[in-house]
Amino acid sequence: MKFCKIQDTLNRCSSFLDVACIALDNEHFFPEGNTVSLLLEDVNNRINTCVEELEKMKGNNKK
């Protein structure tokens, strides 16, 4: 059960990274402005949330 939750969290993290790579590869398609920067900031926040979730799972394992 715990392994599935960890795998799910890592899969979400990977999906967010895929979104970031697609955005960077296609930056010229975005309108002027900080669209890509905002997207990357959002991706970064989501990845950090995943890392926090993994850290909590790791912390719970020690008990």
N, C-alpha and C positions, 0 to 999 in steps of 0.2 A: 504493500500500500504506500509506504513512505517512498520507495523507489519510484513508483508511478508519479507521485507528486513532484519529486525532484526532476524527473524526466520531463514532465509537463512544463515546469518552470524553465528548464533549459531550452525546451523547444520554443517557448514564447520568446525567450531572449534571442534565440537564433532568428526567429521571424522578424523581430525588430531590427536586427542587424541587416537582414536581407532588404528591408524597406529602406534603410539608410544607404545601402550600396546602390540600390536602384535610383534613389533620389540623386545621389552624387553623379552617377553615370548619365543621368538625363537632366542635369541641372539647366542646360540650355533650353529645355522645354518649359521651364517655370517662368512666370511673369517676373518683371523687375521687382526687386524687393528682397526681403529676407525669408522668402518662403522655405528655401532649403535649410537655412540656419534654424528657423523655427522648428522645422521637421526634425532636424538632427538633435535639437535640444529636447524635444519631446521623446525621441527614441532613447536618448541618453537617460532621461528621467525614468522611462519605463524599464530600461536595463538595470538601473540602480535599484529600482523596486524589486526586480527579480533577484538581484544579488542579496538584498536585505532579506527576502523570503528564504533564500538558501541558507543564509547565516543563521536565521531563526531556527530552521530545521536542524542545522548542525548543532546549535546550542541546545535544542530539545533532546538531541541524541545523547548528550553528556549526562543527563539526569538518570 
